Amino acid sequence: MPLAGARIAVIGGGIGGLATAAFASRSGARVTVFEKSPGTDGAGIQISSNGSRLLGRLGAEVGQDPPSFSATTLTVRTHRSGQRLAQLALARSADAPYLLLRRSDLIAFLSRSAQMHGAVLVPGCSATPERRDGRFCLRAGRDEPKDFDIIIAADGRRSKSREHVLGSGENNDFVSDQRVWRALVPFEAVPAAFRGDLEAGPCLFAGPGCHVVAYALPGGDTVNLVAVVRNGRRITGNADPGGLGAAFPGWCPDIVSLLDLIPASDAGDLHRHSPLPNWSRDNLVLLGDAAHPMMPHLAQGASAALEDAWTLVELFSRISSVENAARTYERLRKPRTARLQRASEASGRLYQLASPPLRLAFQFGLAAVSRLAPFALRWWYGWIHDHDAAAVLRRR
Ligand SMILES: Cc1cc2nc3c(=O)[nH]c(=O)nc-3n(C[C@H](O)[C@H](O)[C@H](O)COP(=O)(O)OP(=O)(O)OC[C@H]3O[C@@H](n4cnc5c(N)ncnc54)[C@H](O)[C@@H]3O)c2cc1C
């Protein structure tokens, strides 16, 4: 359908929902975004080339708007000595950099971008799809349900809209055995040996049953830390757990001192997810984590949501029937996101290998690749980072 004048409702003002609103309003649609609890999450986020390429289409200027910094390498260090095992090249081109930024800055950029073209953001308002006469309308807050041509549910991993698409009883969300801690710590707390790596990009410390990712945020004075522990429930079960460092016995003291800045009680569960059978029903379409939540180990959830947003809006503007456009979106996006879901889980297992011979083989292999072919990571992750959603549509 031509998008000019089309009435589009978006449930959820996260990265996926706001990017959809920004792309659709640029195409002339009348977009309303309902967000039940607008957050001010200052934590960091990595947006790899496949996502940043699409931010560029919304006018993002590298480094400036949203404030970000372009990572050039991914460093992997051992857990025991903290020694550098591998340093692999990341970014490929200036128009598709590997960005490190604050979530709140990305949300602010996407909100501005959507509003600049007329999208209306309704904060503090929970919205629910309701089915009437064979299609969906939307109840926002306590208002009477309203008609929209398209309802896009970007309501996150715990999406309630998913039930309306799948029918109740379907579940693809399982609590994993992994717990996650996220924290912002001052850059000056980072041991001198790691500072250079963190200034060049993300640094992964990989150990048996746990791993840690750290990277510097724009401005240079803050570091984003993510720590993942298998069977982490035991740590938070302790009545007086103190800092997280105690959960990393045998790790290099420099890393432990950083982890001690994270309160052990601030944990979240990580969830495993299997691909959904379908993402749309009539005029209701799932997007981002609502459609394909994934483990964070490849840092791809938000970039995949940006790819969804671009693809869905383009298809709506090219295909006259909403249902056909939604089916084409599913057909194009599902194989990739299912692969990302599987690969994210597998990466977590690899980082956290517990068997000493397998760990050694992994470390040896990585060190060899880093020395002999530092650009190999680009090839290894090429299917993820080089993905160009626009090129996929051209080939369709
Ligand atoms: C520890 C961790 C680290 C991560 N790091 C990265 C990373 O570096 N790079 C990356 O690409 N991804 C990363 N991710 C994944 C990424 O955060 C998500 O994939 C991404 O935020 C999904 O965006 P979304 O818009 O689909 O959903 P969300 O960001 O969850 O947004 C959904 C929004 O919908 C709102 N909402 C829900 N229900 C309703 C309702 N009924 N009415 C109105 N509003 C509603 C919610 O309040 C929320 O704001 C990470 C995830 C974790 C857990």
The ligand as an ORCA input file, in Angstrom:
! r2SCAN-3c Opt
* xyz 0 1
  C      22.676     -7.673     28.630
  C      22.223     -7.316     27.245
  C      23.087     -6.671     26.395
  C      22.681     -6.383     25.087
  N      23.558     -5.750     24.251
  C      23.210     -5.534     22.970
  C      24.131     -4.908     22.079
  O      25.233     -4.514     22.472
  N      23.751     -4.738     20.780
  C      22.512     -5.137     20.327
  O      22.238     -4.984     19.119
  N      21.625     -5.708     21.154
  C      21.936     -5.909     22.460
  N      21.032     -6.463     23.308
  C      19.678     -6.768     22.809
  C      18.836     -5.493     22.664
  O      18.821     -4.780     23.878
  C      17.410     -5.830     22.250
  O      17.416     -6.813     21.253
  C      16.707     -4.586     21.719
  O      16.631     -3.600     22.720
  C      15.310     -4.953     21.223
  O      14.612     -3.785     20.891
  P      13.030     -3.819     20.800
  O      12.630     -2.435     20.410
  O      12.584     -4.951     19.952
  O      12.520     -4.172     22.278
  P      12.716     -3.382     23.625
  O      13.965     -2.609     23.641
  O      12.474     -4.364     24.713
  O      11.517     -2.323     23.615
  C      10.184     -2.712     23.824
  C       9.435     -1.510     24.379
  O       8.034     -1.795     24.382
  C       7.476     -1.242     25.551
  N       6.207     -1.944     25.783
  C       6.039     -3.252     26.100
  N       4.713     -3.550     26.157
  C       4.043     -2.398     25.863
  C       2.670     -2.066     25.759
  N       1.694     -2.975     25.961
  N       2.328     -0.809     25.423
  C       3.287      0.126     25.201
  N       4.607     -0.127     25.298
  C       4.983     -1.372     25.616
  C       8.538     -1.464     26.620
  O       8.372     -0.577     27.712
  C       9.824     -1.203     25.835
  O      10.225      0.135     25.913
  C      21.380     -6.749     24.629
  C      20.495     -7.385     25.503
  C      20.910     -7.664     26.801
  C      19.942     -8.368     27.724
*
